[in-house]
Amino acid sequence: VMYLQQPMLSDLVGPLGHALNMYHVGVAFISQQDETIQRIVEYDVKPDEFTALDMLDYVLPNFIIDPVTGEQTMTWGKEVITFLYYTGIEEWHRAGTLDFEGWLKEDPILVEGATIPGSFINEMVDTHVAELNEKWYNYFIFSVYDYWRHEQHVPSHHCQDMAWSIIKYIGDNGYGHLIDNGQKPKRNYLYFLHETPPRVVDQSNSDEMMLVQEFFEAFRPREEYTEIWQYIEDLLFLEEGPYIYIWSNYEYLEMEKAQMTEPYVFYHYEAEPYYNDGSFTY
């Protein structure tokens, strides 16, 4: 599992996203066989389109353990409308690191919108995704919305909510439950993907672990995220669990405070979906 994070609008205005604590987050799933990225799941935060609900409550099934028999089942109890957007990504590697230029380029291969029972989501995804996965890596945006009432059930506009819900779900229930193939995931590792090549964080080195902690403190926008670091610490030292990677424009986090005092012009750029026109805040 790869945790992707970068300052918003970084390509346009440099460190402004970091200075304002405005970040964008996604989660990537990696093949255990060859460690290639298979898919990315991202919260859709465009202010002029559908807002996403809590992905785990509406897209992933509930993990239920019968208190009497101990039987474990996965089930959905909700009916949702799901929009799947597939976008090819031109280049994934540059100089040994991931390259996300063109990440938001809209080149839809297929757009599906249908009101379906949650139990059919896997069937729908498998039908379309299996074929696409053979051709290129896929970029996924799951936007789940109450079509009939047009309501937002979860009062949050933060992509971190979705990303951390996924990571916590996998940490609590195991990645094998998510992919339903009985495989045991590898031991947790924490990667700094801003380095070339990416390297594993030395968990026995207190200085390196402090850097990791500072990394999460730097982008945490709300008090609710105080639990993130504790959860990461707990997850890291499990004997088995998902990989946890970190990717970011890390150089922004190392800038001196004096460099942050310069005024920045926040350009309104029509082609950029992540502009702030006052309709949403972080």
Secondary structure as GFF3:
##gff-version 3
##sequence-region A 1 282
A	DSSP	beta_strand	2	7	.	.	.	ID=ss1
A	DSSP	alpha_helix	10	13	.	.	.	ID=ss2
A	DSSP	alpha_helix	16	19	.	.	.	ID=ss3
A	DSSP	beta_strand	23	30	.	.	.	ID=ss4
A	DSSP	beta_strand	37	42	.	.	.	ID=ss5
A	DSSP	alpha_helix	55	58	.	.	.	ID=ss6
A	DSSP	beta_strand	62	65	.	.	.	ID=ss7
A	DSSP	beta_strand	72	75	.	.	.	ID=ss8
A	DSSP	beta_strand	79	88	.	.	.	ID=ss9
A	DSSP	beta_strand	93	94	.	.	.	ID=ss10
A	DSSP	beta_strand	97	98	.	.	.	ID=ss11
A	DSSP	beta_strand	108	117	.	.	.	ID=ss12
A	DSSP	three_ten_helix	118	120	.	.	.	ID=ss13
A	DSSP	alpha_helix	121	133	.	.	.	ID=ss14
A	DSSP	beta_strand	138	145	.	.	.	ID=ss15
A	DSSP	alpha_helix	159	173	.	.	.	ID=ss16
A	DSSP	alpha_helix	175	179	.	.	.	ID=ss17
A	DSSP	beta_strand	190	192	.	.	.	ID=ss18
A	DSSP	beta_strand	199	200	.	.	.	ID=ss19
A	DSSP	alpha_helix	206	219	.	.	.	ID=ss20
A	DSSP	three_ten_helix	223	225	.	.	.	ID=ss21
A	DSSP	alpha_helix	226	236	.	.	.	ID=ss22
A	DSSP	beta_strand	244	247	.	.	.	ID=ss23
A	DSSP	three_ten_helix	250	254	.	.	.	ID=ss24
A	DSSP	three_ten_helix	257	261	.	.	.	ID=ss25
###
